[in-house]
Amino acid sequence: MTRVALIGGKRTPFCRAGTHLRSYSFLDLGMHVAEATMKSLQLRDEEIDEVSFSTVLLDPRYPNAARELVLRSKLSNRIGAHFVSNNCISGLVAATFIGDSIQSGRIQSGLAGGAESMSQPSLTFSRQAERFFLGLSSARSLGQRLKQLATFRPGFLLPVPPSPKEPSTGMTMGQHCELTAKEFHVTREAQDAWAFRSHQNAAKAAEAGYLAEEIAPIGKVDKDNFIRPDTSIEKLSSLKPVFDRSDKGTLTAGNSSGLTDGASMVCLMSEEKARADGREILAYLDDVEFAAIDPNDGLLMAPTLAVPKLLERKGLTVGDIDLFEIHEAFAAQVISNRIAWEKGWEKYSELKAIGSIPDEKINVNGGSVAIGHPFAATGGRLLLAAAHELKRSNKKKAVISVCAAGAMAAAVLLSRD
């Protein structure tokens, strides 16, 4: 089958929710990166066959938000679009859909990405309130309406924000990660050290202009606003735990990714089309692996299966991989996954240990703790970050690892071979 070429893409700055991007909806952000990608690559509408777009904080007013993005943007209305959503791996699912479609020969090119506005989440009502309003709307006679109105309670008017709790367990990601940190004996000191490293690497990358290569400024915003070049171990260690407030809690706002607004988009093409059009190929999307485990075993631990399966299928070892982009939902999650990759995990005997991954190969330009994590946009950011760094450093192979709610994960192999 044809190889899938990543020829470029763009992302917005990633900004703390409620700050610089608060006036933009997820569709606004998605349209911006779609148009910016087209412009940066000088793509004509007829060169794009389809769009796959994602978000996690769903808006029921747009059942196919991908198609809505196309219709509202400067893209041709004749471009088909497909909406996907799968928590933090949504952006990689979108890229996989386009990549698989290219490999099958059904299309030759496409845009894939995702956007999140945590500043503007869709609000719902409680189940009781929903039943009340549905009953009121279906009442036909005055008597029926009055009977329904008699059941009204003032609390029905209070909106319900998106829940941070895992539906299957009733616990938040942070609470799950606290349990994992305790299971793998990940200390508070190790987590703060990882967070400090993430900020330091991201600050250096921003100063060198590496992050600016990925960013399409929007309005007057041209850089990420999470990165703290002046943070220190002392500052991080002074923060209080937020998920387990006892003296055993270790996860803080400083060693966890924050609520973030942002969007990303990548352009994928068949190798034949990219070469025929004379386009530079940043990297090839060589393979993708998805994995799932029982949420009660460790909500964010599915990467421990996805990455080894990917490497085994491709006949590769850790030593063959030059760069690892590991999504930092929490510092504790990264560290726990690394322990399981190195030593195995007794809960999953089929897991094959792959050995130790050197620090100098991981998130060399910072990770989600420092840069931010707009759920559906993180996959595209990691694809762009890995592809640009492979080119910049003249390296050959990169692996992307992302954990997700629902106890799922995705691993992607990029190469410049």
N, C-alpha and C positions, 0 to 999 in steps of 0.2 A: 504494500500500500504506500501511497505517497506520504512523504514526511510533512508535518505541520510546522510551518515557519512563523515565528513571532517576529513581526517586522516593526513593531513600535506600539506606542500607546501613551496615555496621559492620565494623571490623577489630579484632583484638586489638592490644595493644602489640606492637611488633616488638622481640625481645630476642636478644641474642647467644646462640648455641647453647651449651648447658651451663650457663646461668644461670637466670634467673627462671622460665622456662617449661619447664624440662627435665623436669618430672614429667608434662607433658601430651603425649599422642600427637597425631598430626595429626588423628585423628577427634575427639578431645576439643576441640581448637582449632576445628575446623570446626563442630561442634555448637554451640559457644559463640557463634560469630558468626551462625549461622543463627537461633538462638533470640533473640539480642540484636537482630538486624534485625527479626524479627517483632514483638518487644516495642516497639522504638523507633518503629515505624510503626503500632503497634496493628493489626496484620494478623490476621485470623482464618484458620484453616486452609483454609477453602473459598475464600479469595481467592488462594491460590497453586496454580497448576496443575501445575508441575513444578519440579524442582531439577536444576541441572547443577553438578557439583562436580569439583574436580581436585586432584591432587597429583603431584609429580615423583618423589620417593623412594618407589617403589612397594612396597606390602606385598602379597605374593601371597595372604595369608589373606583379603583383601577384594577379590575380582575386580570387584565393583561397589561401591566405597567410597561413592559418592553415595547409593545405596540404603541402605547400612549407616548412614550419617549420619542419614537420615530415620528409620529404624527405632529407632535408639538415642536420638534426640532427642525433644523434646516436640512435634515436628511430627506431623501425622496420618499414619498408616501408609498411607493411601490416596493420598498424593502420590507420583507417579512420579518417578524420579531416574535420571540418566544420568552416568556417569563418563567424564571425558576426561583426557588427559595429553599435553602437548606442551612440555616443558621450561619456559623462563621465560615463554612466552606462554600457558601453560595457563589462567590466570584469564581472559584475553581470549578464548580459544577457548570457554570455558564461557559467557561472556557473549554471544558471537556465536551459539552454539547456541540460547540462550533468545531472543535478539533476532530471529533468523531465524524461529523458530517463532512468535513473536508477529506478525511481518510477514506470514507466510503465512496467518494466521488460525487456525492449529491450536490455539494456546493464547492466553490473554489476559494471563497474568502468570507470573512465575517468579523463583526465586532462582538466582544464579550466583556462584561463587566458588572459592576454593582454600585449601589449608592445607599447611603444611610443618613437620615436626618434625625438624630436623637433629640434635637431641639424641637422638632415638630412631629412627635409620634401621634398616630391616630388613637383617639380615646374611645372607649366603649362604655356600656352601662352594665350594672350587675345583672345576673340572670333573672332576678325578680323584676327588675325594671324593664328588661327586654320583654318579658312576658306581658307586663302591664301595657306597654306601648303597642305591642303587636295585637293584644286583645282590643285595645281602644281603636286601632286602625281597622280592625275587621268587624267592629260593631256596626250594625245596620240601622237599628231603630234608636229612638231617643232613650227608651227604657234600657236598652242594652248598654248604651254609652254611659248613662247615669249609674248603672250597676257596676260597670268597670271603673268609673271615676271614684266610686266609693272605696275601692281597694287601694287608692293612691297613697303613697307615703313620701314625705319630703326627701328621704334618702335616695329615692329613685332618680333625683336630679343630679346626684353626684357622679361625675365621670370616673371611670376606672382606667388608670394608665396601664401600659403593657406590663405584664408580670415578669419579674426577673427569675421566677422560680421554674425549675424543671417540671413539666407537667407530670412526668411519670414518677417522680420522687417527692415533689413538694419542697425541695431544697434549692437554694440558689447555686450558681456556678461557684461562687466564692466559698460557700459552705462545703460543697463537694471537694473543692481544692484543699480546704483546710484538712479534711479527712485524709486526702492523698498525701499531703505534706507530712502528716503524722505517721502514715503507713511507711513512707520512704525515709523517714527521719531527716527531713529537710529543715534545717534550722532557719530562724529569722535572719541570722547573720549572712547565711548563704544567699537568701532571697534578696536582701538589701544590696549585697555585693553584685548580684546579677543585674539588678535594676540600675545601680550606679554605672556598671559597664555599658548597659543599653543607652543611657543618656550620654555618656562620654563618646561612644562610637557614633551616635546620631549627631551630636554636636560637631564632631570632626567632619562628618560627611556633609553636613549643612555648610560648614565653613569652607570646605573644598569645592562647593557647588555641585556635589553629586546628587543631592536630593532635588535641586532645582531642575536637573535634567528631566525629572519625572513630572514636575508640577506644571499645570496650566493655571496661572493666576486667575482669580475670579473676583470681580470688583476691585478693591484695593488690597486684597489678601494674596500674598505671594509666597508665604512660607508656613510651615507647621508651627503651631503655637504650644505644643506639649513639651517640646524638648527643653530640658533645664541644664545648660552647660555649667551652671554654678552650683548644682546640687552636690552633696557630699554624703559620705557614709554616715556622718554625724547627724545631718538633717534627716536622712531617711530613717535612721534608727530611732529618731525622736517621735515618729508618727505612731499612733495607736492602732491596734488591730481593728478591723471593721466587720469581719464576718464571725469571728469567735472572740468576743470581748473579754473572755477570761484570761488568766495569766498564761494559758496555753495557746492562745491565738497568735498567729505569725503573719497573716496576710493583711497588708495595709494598702492605703491609697497609693503609696509610693512604689510598692513592688507589684502592683496590679495594673492592667491596662484600664484606661478611663473611658467614660462616655464621650463619643466622638462623632462629629459630622464630617462627611467626606464622600468622595466617589472616585472610581478608577475605571479605565477602559483599555483593552488591548486589541490590536488588530492581528488576526491570524490568517494565513494564506497557505495554499498548497505550495510546496517548494517549486514546482514547475511554473506556477503563475508568478511567484515572486521573482524567479530568475528571468522569466520572459519579459517581465515589466522592468527589469533592471534595478530591483529594490534590494537594499541591504537587509540581510537576515541577522537579527540580533541573536537569536537562538532558535533551536528546534524544541518543540514540545514533544518529547520522545515517548513518554508514557505517564500514565496516571493510575494510582491505586487508591481505592476507598476501603475503609474498614469500619467495623462497628463492634462494640462490646456491651455487656450489661451495664447500664448506668450506675447500678449499685456497687459495681466493682471499681469504679473510678471514672467519673463523667468525662474527664479530659485526657484519658489515657489511651484512646484508640490509636494515636500515632505510633504507639509501641508495636502495633501489628502492621500498620500501613507501610511504614518505611522499610522494615525488613523484607516484607513481601515484594515491594517494588524492586529493591536491590537484588533479591534472589531471582526474580523473574528475568532481570536484565543481566544476570551473571556478574554483578558488581559488588565491590566491598567498600567500606568506609574510605579506605585508602585511594580508591578510584575517584572519589568525589572531592572536588576542589572547594566548593562552597555549600553551606547549609543555611537556608532561610527558614528558621523555626519560629512560627507565630508565638508571641509571648502574651497569651491571655493573662497569665500570672507567671511571675518568676518561678514559683514553686512547681508549676506545671511543666515548665521547660526542664528544670532540674530533675524532676521525678521521671520524665520520659527518658532523659539521658541515662539515668541509673538503670532503668529497665532495658534500654537498648544495649547497655554495656554488660549487664549481669543476668538478664532474663527476668522473668516475673512468674512466681509460682502459681498465680491464679490462672495463667494461660500457658500451659506446658508446650503448646505448639509454637509459641514465640521463640524465634531463633535470635540469640544475642548476636549483635553485629560488632561489638567492641566499642571502645571509647572514641568519641568524636572530639577532636582537639578544639579548645576554645577559639583558636585563631581562625577556624573555618566557619564559625557560627555568627550570623548576624553582624557581619563586619562593619556595616553602616547603621547599626542600631536596629531595634526591634519595636514591637507594638507597645511595650511599656513606655518607651520614650516618644515614639512617633504618633501613637494613637491607634484606635481600633474601631473604625466604622464598619460594623459587622460584614456586610456584603462587599465592601470595597477593599478589604484586606487582601483577598486572593489576588486581585489585579495588581495591588501595590507590590506584593511579593514577587509576582512574575516579572514586573518591570525592574524591581531592585536586583533580582538575581541575574536577569539578562544583561542589564547595563554593567553590573560588576564583572560578569564573565568577560565582556568585551574590554572593559577598562583595565582589568588585570591580566588579560590574555590567558584566561583559564578555560577549561574545556567543559566541565560538568558541574551542575548544581542540583541539589535536592531541596524541594520546598515541603514543609510539613505544617499542617494546620489541624488543630483539634476543633471540635464543634459540640454544641449542646446536642442532646440526644445520644451522647457517647459515640459519636462518629468521628471520622478523620479522613483527610485526603493527603496523599503524598504525590508530588509531581517531579519528574526528571526533565531538566532542561540540559541541552548540550550545544556546543559550538563545533562538534566534530564534523 
